[in-house]
């Protein structure tokens, strides 16, 4: 009797698998190597025991085991869904520049509950309309208007660092994160955070951890299972904090703008930066229309939350790891100090002078190569595309492993060594895209670079950065993560 039940169960699994799995994708997946696909669960068994700290090794091992000379694409089935991993720059170019491949992967839906369907995750006409509205807010003329915000927050950061100037290394992530978040909120919402607003800052940071867990635990990708967990309840609490805070700011800002004279709110076309340069992202959203209709509070909220959520983590990572690499390489720090002296002397740092720091740009690029803030970016095709060498399946997630692509020894000689000068040479197109590429490239990359440069220059003008001798333990979440990154500072 038991044997019959086992047989019936096995038959049920095979029938369910047959009904759920896309037969065309199953056929096309045979173009690529990958783990054995089991009925219903696919290759999910490969994730058993894999934590966020193991994901770098996991993906690299997948490439080493299954990729071929001809094609650097690895397939793995996560349940009935097909996932493809790519790290070849030629294939990355084909995917990121194809107009049929601009939708983000289905995994980004995990973030919808947190920050809504903002510019980072939306698709189709909604994405196009929002991109058109928001792009002018990142024009260099507007960034220049907010440079004093970067400077102000950086001054506060330096005061905090001064309390640690005994040379003993300490974890710089918390202080850098707070500084970057404060600058982001003030430039995005026109609101200066106070100590009492720490609940909002903590919610922004914590919700990233909740969402990231779903990326490395396949069973949590299923909404009906995730909804049964304590993580879902925690996420709901954090989302409530985010929405209450941003709703309050939106309402206050809306009232403030309504008090302005009507003539001040006219002629807000993309060519006119006369008024826009005085407005934060929130102001632009409040005064924008789509098809003659103003954006709702919910529309505005998801864009502001997306910008704050997505921007703080990536920028923080870039600053922290750049300081880490500068501390590890005294000769690099010496050259940077020389450049700062040559460019500024005793003069104050200005927005205009940022463009003169050429060696610093090389150092930042090399840091982004070795520690890309977004180690994996994902796209999704909704119809088949023939790329010549292979036919890309529809309704599959394409995971572009930037951390692996950026250490390709065929492109980057001695890829595990920190050599800023390598960026003096011309690289193949799409071999290095830390801010993504194509239509879905990062809209805030100029904003991020302004923040990174400002922080690094001001810190190096006052401190010698000292290494801890301890390498950080890297985790792969939505962004690069590190529980602790130790750096010491000695006052000059």
Secondary structure, DSSP 4 states (H G I P E B T S, - for coil): -HHHHHHHHHHHHHHHHHHHS-HHHHHHGGGSEESPPBTTTBTGGGGTT--GGGHHHHHHHHHHHH--SS--EEEEEETTEEEEEE--HHHHHHHHH-TT--EEPGGGGGGHHHH-S-TTT--HHHHHHHHHHHHGGGSHHHHHHTHHHHHHHHHHHHHHHHTTTBS--EE-HHHHHHHHHHHHHHHHHS----GGGHHHHHHHHHHHHHHHHHHH-GGGGSHHHHTTSHHHHHHHHHHHHHHHHHHHHHHHHHHHHHTS-GGGGS---TT-HHHHTT--HHHHHHT-EETTEEPPHHHHHHHHHHHHHHHHHHHHHHHHHHHHHHHH-HHHHHHHHHHHHHHHTTSPP-TGGGGG-HHHHHHHHHHHHHS-SSSEEEEEESS-EE-SSSEEPSSEEEEEEHHHHTT-TTTSTTTTS--GGGGGS---TTS--TT--GGGS-TTHHHHHHHHHHHHHHHHHHEEEEE-S----EEESSSEEES--EEEEEE-
